[in-house]
Amino acid sequence: MPRTSTISARGQGFYVNATQQPWAKNYRMYAYIVEELPKLIAAEVDTADLSRQGIFGHSMGGHGALTIALKNPGTYGSVSAFAPIVAPTEVPWGHKALGRYLGDDRTRWSDYDACALLRARGWSGDILVDQGDADDFLREQLQPERLQEACNDAGVDLQLRMQPGYDHSYYFISSFMRDHVAWHAQRLKKSG
């Protein structure tokens, strides 16, 4: 399986609405996903049913999916992730990015930390996470065991699937994407 290169926090939005310059003007990924993108979809896709939305992503995008769903439970009925950054307030990538985008006041960072949000707000559904056990970022940056602990504390059912031999690559995602799409479809089906 292919290995990935080092990821840098430069150019990554961490799915926040940045408050610090020079990022504040354009780093508004949270608002884009939660507000702008659904409006664009509704305007362009006649069959879009925004009452049934799920969200998932990979790595930082997995972090974004988790935090966005946890902050908007009335909007998103399902959430899953591939190799998400689950506790950015506790790892080097998060320290670097959140400090740049949100400033030095770490109390503001918890709004963008899935583990902190789970403990503060909970989640009414279950969560699916796939993580490769050969991921170079597993121990220092991703730490899915923190998500398992937070879900346990919040009484949330987490299906954490450690995938043997997989790294952080798109090959990993493509191997399990079908599972995630089916998982979301099952949770978002209309009743009756």
Secondary structure, DSSP 8 states (H G I E B T S, - for coil): --------STT--TT-B--STTTTTT-BHHHIIIIIHHHHHHHH-TT--TTSEEEEEETHHHHHHHHHHHH-TTTEEEEEEES----GGGSHHHHHHHHHHH-S-GGGGGGG-HHHHHHHH--SS-EEEEEETT-TTIIIII-HHHHHHHHHHHT--EEEEEETT--SSHHHHHHHHHHHHHHHHHHH----
